[in-house]
Amino acid sequence: MFDNYVYLKLVDVIDDIFTEDITTEWKKRMLYSYSDVFKYFKTIIDPVSPIKFYVSKSLVEEVVVDAIIGLKKITGSTVHSVEFPNNFKIAAHLAYWWVRHKPVSIHYPQRVFLEDVKILVDEEMDNTAAENERQKLIWRLKHINELIAVQMVMLHIFDFSKPICGKKECNRLKKKDRNFPFHDFDEMKTIILQKLTYYFSYRPITPKVIEHILEGYTFHPAWSLTGNQWHPGDNRE
């Protein structure tokens, strides 16, 4: 019976363009994003909840392989003379295949359900507020791979620790444009992260769509970029 199932052998995609060093750096960034999300969960999950996180290194490898196969269609095109993809394309392909393969899983003992997870409650939080936060946590745990993908692409494009525009610039912008919908640029960042998480979780999405979304996020220079994102050939690690 099992002989009828599909089996795909892992393809060797390393070459002079997509080198071992480059793919190793990509894997480090992906695992760093996982570590960030994992640390966030550990700060709000009550230790009495027997939840464990597991990341499949084999599936991480497959994310990289599938991303490179897609990126090679760009570098190998006779129509476009692209020596090396820009960071928008790289981030988009890695995120797309991360969401497809879902390398991170959550494990808990038999007869324990994800919906039973308990949170560390702030002393000032009433029961209703605590339950709302617990439900948010449950949703985020269900979509942990989507959260990691969002973290991955945003850190690939932006350096949020180096804001270009702050409160003064935001106030100046709001005076000139009354339709600017955000209180400040931190709120704008929160909204775009939430939007991207929603798209990854519920909408059919392709690397090209992710790429265009990320490009649009850079049109307002609130935060520093991690590289010369708009020019191919300048983003080798």
N, C-alpha and C positions, 0 to 999 in steps of 0.2 A: 504493500500500500504506500509506504513512505517513499518508494522509488519514483512515484508519480509527482512528487513535489518539486518545485523549481529549486535548482542549486546554481548559484553564481560564484565562480572562483574570483578571489580578489585580484584585481588587475594592477600590474606594476606601472605607475604613472610618473615616477621620478625621472627627470631628464635634466638637461642643461638649463632649462628655463624654470621649471618647478622643481627646485633642488631639495635635498634632504634638509638643509638648514632652514629653508623657507617653510616647509611643511611642519618642521619641528616647532618653529615659532608660532605658527597658526594653532597647533595643538596646545601649546602653552597658554595662548590667549583664551582658547575655548575653556580649558580647565581652570584658568584664573577666573573666568566669568562664572563657572560652576561654583568655585570656591566662594565667590562673593555672595551668590544666592544662598548657598548652604549656610554661610555665617549669619545671613539675615534670618533664616528660619530658626537657627539655634538660639537666637536672642529672644524669640517670641514663643517657641514651643516649650511647654512645661516638660521637664525631664521625665515625669511619670508616664508620658506617652511613649510607648515602645516603638517609635518610628526610626527606621534606619534608611540612609540614602546610599545608593550604589550607582557608580558610573562605569559603564562598559567601555574599556579601552578599545576593544575590537570595533565597537560601533563608532567610536570617535575616529578610528582609522578609516572606516568606511565613509564617514562624513567627508573627510579630506579627499579621499579617492574620487568620490562622486563629484565633489566641487571642482576638482582639477579637470575631470573629464569634460565638464561643462565649460570651464574657463579655456580649455584647449581649443574649443570651437571658435573662440574669439581670437586667440593668438595664431591659430592656424588658418584663419579666414584669408582668402585672396582678395576680398573686397576691402577689408579694413587692415591697415598696416599697424597693428598693435603688437609691440614687442612684449609688453607685460601689462596685465590688466590693472586698472586703478583700484583704489581701496573700496570704492562703492561696489564694484563688481565682485571683488574678493569677499567682502563682508556679506553681500547678498547671497552668493552661492553657498558659503559656509552656513549661514543662518537657515536657508531653505532646506539643506540636507540635514541639518541638526533637527529641525522640526519634523522632517520626514522619518528619520531613524530613531529619534528620541533615546539618546544614549543613557539618560539618567532615569532610574526607577526608584520607587519608594517601597520599602519592605516593612511589614508589620506582622506580628504573630497571628496564628489561626484564631478565629472568633473575635478578632479586633478589627475594626473598620476605620477607614480614614476619617469618616464623619464623627468618630469618637475622640478625635484629637483634642487635647486641652492646651490652653494658652497660659502664659504668665500674665496675670491680671494686675494692672495698675491699681493701687489702693484707692485712688480717686475715681475709678471707673465703676459706674453702676452696672447692674446685671444686664440691662438691655444693650448698653454700649459694649460690654464684654462679649456678649453673644454675637453682636455685629462683627466685631473684630475676629472672633473665632470663625465665623462663616467666610470672611474674607480670606483668612488663612487657608481654610479648606479648599477654596477655589484656586488659590495660588499653588497649593500643593498638587492639585490635579493637573495644573498647567505649568509644572516646574520647568519642563523643557522649553516651553515658549518664553518663560521669564528669562531663562539662560540665554536664549537666542537674542532677545532684546538687549540684554546686558552686553552680549558679545558684539553686536553690530554697532551699538552706540559708542562703546569704548574703542572700537576699531576706527571710528570716524572722529569722535570728539575727545578732547581733554577737558573734562568738566571741572578739574581743579584749577584751570586757568581761564576764568571768565574774562571776556573782552568788554562786555557791557554789564554795568551794575545798576544800582538803584537810581543813580543820577540820570543815566542814559534812558532808563525805562520811563522815568517821570517826564523827560524831555519828549520822548516818543508819544506818550499819552496826551501831552498837551497839543501836539501837532495832529494826532489822529485819535479822535474820540472813540473810534470804533475798535481800537486795539483792545482785545477781550481779556487780557491777563492782568492780574494784580502786579506781577513782576516776572522776571525771566525764569526764576525757579518754578513758578506756577506753570509757565509755558513748557518747561522741561517735563514736569510731571504729567501734563496733558498729552504731550507727544509720546511719552513712554507708555501711558495707558492705552492710547490709540493703537500703537504698534503691537502691544500685547494682545489687544482685541483682534487685530487683523491676523496675527499669527495663530490665534486660538480658534477663530470662527470663520475666516474667509479663505476661499481658494486663492492661493498666492503663488507667484512665480519669482525666480531670481530677478527678472527684469522689473517686476512691480516693486520689489523690495529696494532695488537699486534706485528707482525713480523717487521713492518715498525718502530715502536717505539723502539724495541730492537736494530735494526740496527743503529738508531740515537745515541745510547749510546756507540757505538764501539769506537768513537773518543771522548776522555774525555775533551771537551772544556768547559763544564759547570758542576757545581755540580748537583748531583741527589738529589731528595727530600727524598729518603729512600734507603733501601737495596733492590733495585728493582728486582734483579735476584734470590731472595730466597723467596719462599712462606712461609707464616706464620709470616713474619716480618713486615707486612704492615697494621696491624690493627691500627685504629686511637685511 
